[in-house]
Amino acid sequence: MERCKFAFVGAPSTGKTTTFNALLASKWAIDHDLFGVQEIARFCPYPLGEEANQQSQVWLLTEQMRQEMHFSQDYPFVMYDRSVFDCAVFAKVLCLWPGDAAAVFSLALSWHKLKPYQLLFWFRPKWCVQNMLQKGSELFQRRIDDCFSDLFVKLQTFEPCLHVMEVTAGSVAERVCFVQEKLTDLCQV
């Protein structure tokens, strides 16, 4: 099996971590030697969500890149609960960098070219369950989702080979089956 790196991306409270944990605990993950890297925000010493600041986003971005560099070279089949693109989107929505955050998007795109994702699973805010870690408003969630939408339109111009799959299935079991099916197809595991 060739190396395969993928991530769950999207607005807060859309089922990413729940699906991540269920997938990681599945027999399929064990059979395919899947290594999972938990969302790094859980370890961030700075404010998160709507209260995040520039220190938060710099910490998240650098820690995300550090972990991806480490785990992507050590494990052939790695999934991440979040990505550098999440860092760029949150920075833009929170207006933490001057202008339209083009520099952060450029950095995320450059990182992707160095350490490419084979697939991004984009979780859309349809199941909106309250997340105990990041209590967010529906408006904030919608702004994040809209920014992801804009990002993926731009990315298709620069990176037409990057696969982005919208996750729309309702139950956790349906989402896990959907992810397993797409990974099997794309990464030929």
C-alpha positions as CSV (number, residue, x, y, z in Angstrom):
1,M,0.0,0.0,0.0
2,E,1.3,3.4,-0.9
3,R,1.2,6.3,1.7
4,C,-2.2,7.8,2.2
5,K,-2.9,10.9,4.3
6,F,-6.4,12.2,4.8
7,A,-8.2,14.5,7.2
8,F,-11.6,15.3,8.6
9,V,-12.4,19.0,8.1
10,G,-15.3,21.3,8.7
11,A,-17.1,23.6,11.1
12,P,-17.4,22.8,14.9
13,S,-19.9,20.3,16.1
14,T,-20.5,18.5,12.8
15,G,-19.6,15.0,13.8
16,K,-15.9,14.9,12.8
17,T,-14.5,13.6,16.1
18,T,-17.3,11.2,16.7
19,T,-16.8,9.7,13.3
20,F,-13.0,9.7,13.7
21,N,-13.2,7.8,17.0
22,A,-15.8,5.3,15.6
23,L,-13.7,4.7,12.5
24,L,-10.5,4.3,14.5
25,A,-12.2,1.7,16.8
26,S,-13.5,-0.3,13.9
27,K,-12.3,-3.7,12.7
28,W,-11.7,-2.1,9.3
29,A,-9.2,0.4,10.8
30,I,-7.3,-2.4,12.5
31,D,-7.3,-4.6,9.4
32,H,-5.9,-1.7,7.4
33,D,-3.3,-0.6,9.9
34,L,-4.9,2.9,10.1
35,F,-3.2,5.4,12.5
36,G,-5.3,8.2,13.8
37,V,-4.1,11.6,15.1
38,Q,-6.6,13.3,17.5
39,E,-7.6,16.9,17.0
40,I,-4.8,19.0,18.4
41,A,-7.1,21.7,19.6
42,R,-7.8,19.5,22.6
43,F,-4.3,20.3,23.9
44,C,-4.2,24.0,22.9
45,P,-3.3,26.2,25.9
46,Y,-5.1,29.2,24.3
47,P,-8.7,30.1,23.8
48,L,-10.6,28.2,21.0
49,G,-13.7,28.6,18.9
50,E,-15.2,32.1,18.7
51,E,-12.8,33.2,21.5
52,A,-9.7,32.1,19.6
53,N,-6.9,34.7,19.1
54,Q,-3.8,34.9,17.0
55,Q,-1.8,33.0,19.5
56,S,-4.3,30.2,19.4
57,Q,-4.2,29.9,15.6
58,V,-0.4,30.2,15.4
59,W,-0.1,27.4,18.0
60,L,-2.7,25.2,16.2
61,L,-1.1,25.7,12.7
62,T,2.4,25.0,13.8
63,E,1.4,22.0,16.0
64,Q,-0.7,20.6,13.1
65,M,2.2,20.9,10.7
66,R,4.6,19.4,13.3
67,Q,2.4,16.4,13.9
68,E,1.7,15.8,10.2
69,M,5.4,15.9,9.5
70,H,6.1,13.4,12.2
71,F,3.2,10.9,11.7
72,S,3.1,11.0,7.9
73,Q,6.6,9.8,7.6
74,D,6.3,7.2,10.4
75,Y,3.0,5.6,9.3
76,P,1.8,4.7,5.8
77,F,-2.0,5.2,6.4
78,V,-2.8,8.2,8.6
79,M,-6.0,10.1,9.3
80,Y,-6.2,13.5,11.0
81,D,-9.0,15.0,13.0
82,R,-8.5,18.5,11.4
83,S,-6.0,19.8,8.9
84,V,-3.9,22.9,8.1
85,F,-6.9,24.0,6.0
86,D,-9.0,24.2,9.2
87,C,-6.3,26.5,10.7
88,A,-6.5,28.7,7.6
89,V,-10.3,28.8,7.6
90,F,-10.6,29.7,11.3
91,A,-7.9,32.4,11.0
92,K,-9.9,34.0,8.1
93,V,-13.3,33.8,9.8
94,L,-11.9,35.2,13.0
95,C,-10.0,38.0,11.1
96,L,-6.8,37.1,12.9
97,W,-4.5,38.1,10.0
98,P,-4.6,41.3,8.0
99,G,-6.5,41.4,4.7
100,D,-8.3,38.3,3.5
101,A,-5.8,36.0,5.1
102,A,-4.3,35.2,1.7
103,A,-0.9,34.5,3.3
104,V,-2.4,31.8,5.6
105,F,-4.2,30.2,2.6
106,S,-0.9,30.3,0.7
107,L,0.9,28.6,3.6
108,A,-1.8,25.9,3.8
109,L,-1.6,25.3,0.1
110,S,2.2,25.2,0.1
111,W,2.0,22.7,3.0
112,H,-0.4,20.5,1.1
113,K,2.0,20.5,-1.8
114,L,4.9,19.4,0.5
115,K,2.9,16.8,2.5
116,P,-0.3,16.2,0.3
117,Y,-3.6,15.0,1.6
118,Q,-5.0,12.3,-0.7
119,L,-8.5,13.1,0.6
120,L,-10.4,15.6,2.7
121,F,-13.7,14.6,4.3
122,W,-15.7,17.8,4.6
123,F,-18.3,17.5,7.4
124,R,-21.2,19.9,6.8
125,P,-23.3,21.3,9.6
126,K,-26.4,19.2,9.2
127,W,-26.3,17.2,12.5
128,C,-25.4,20.1,14.7
129,V,-24.8,18.5,18.1
130,Q,-23.4,20.7,20.9
131,N,-19.8,20.0,21.4
132,M,-18.7,20.4,25.0
133,L,-15.2,21.6,24.1
134,Q,-16.2,24.3,21.5
135,K,-19.6,25.8,22.3
136,G,-20.3,27.6,19.1
137,S,-23.2,29.5,17.7
138,E,-25.0,28.4,14.6
139,L,-23.9,31.7,12.9
140,F,-20.2,30.9,13.6
141,Q,-20.6,27.4,12.4
142,R,-22.2,28.7,9.2
143,R,-19.4,31.2,8.6
144,I,-16.8,28.5,9.0
145,D,-18.7,26.2,6.6
146,D,-19.1,29.1,4.0
147,C,-15.3,29.8,4.2
148,F,-14.6,26.1,3.6
149,S,-16.8,26.2,0.6
150,D,-14.9,29.2,-0.8
151,L,-11.6,27.5,0.0
152,F,-12.5,24.4,-1.8
153,V,-13.5,26.3,-4.9
154,K,-10.1,28.1,-4.9
155,L,-8.3,24.8,-4.2
156,Q,-9.8,23.1,-7.2
157,T,-8.2,25.8,-9.4
158,F,-4.7,25.1,-7.9
159,E,-5.0,21.5,-6.8
160,P,-7.4,19.7,-9.1
161,C,-6.1,16.3,-7.8
162,L,-7.1,17.0,-4.2
163,H,-10.2,15.0,-3.5
164,V,-12.8,16.6,-1.2
165,M,-15.8,14.5,-0.2
166,E,-18.8,16.0,1.5
167,V,-20.0,13.8,4.4
168,T,-23.7,14.0,4.5
169,A,-24.8,10.6,5.9
170,G,-26.8,10.9,9.1
171,S,-25.8,8.3,11.6
172,V,-22.3,7.6,12.9
173,A,-22.4,4.1,11.4
174,E,-23.4,5.5,8.0
175,R,-20.6,8.1,8.1
176,V,-18.0,5.5,9.0
177,C,-19.2,3.2,6.2
178,F,-19.0,6.2,3.8
179,V,-15.5,7.0,4.8
180,Q,-14.3,3.4,4.7
181,E,-15.8,3.0,1.2
182,K,-14.1,6.2,-0.1
183,L,-10.7,5.3,1.5
184,T,-10.8,1.8,0.0
185,D,-11.5,3.3,-3.5
186,L,-9.0,6.1,-3.3
187,C,-6.0,4.6,-1.4
188,Q,-6.5,1.1,-2.6
189,V,-6.2,-0.4,0.8
